[in-house]
Amino acid sequence: MQAKKADALRTEWGDRPCDHPALAKEYAEGKRTGDYVCTQCGAKVSFRERAEILASRRT
């Protein structure tokens, strides 16, 4: 997902809670940023945070 689209999602979503049901790789100017973004609320998630989210879903 493009960083600009994630920014727009974050603005629209506001500060409502989100369980981040789907995470996508973040891109800026056609290059990977190394972060992930929630496709629902636009929150930025680091590689480590993504691993923690995925691990918590397995239990």
HELIX and SHEET records of a PDB file:
HELIX    1   1 ALA A    3  TRP A   13  1                                  11    
HELIX    2   2 PHE A   47  ARG A   58  1                                  12    
SHEET    1   A 3 LEU A  23  ALA A  28  0                                        
SHEET    2   A 3 LYS A  31  CYS A  38 -1                                        
SHEET    3   A 3 LYS A  44  VAL A  45 -1                                        
END                                                                             
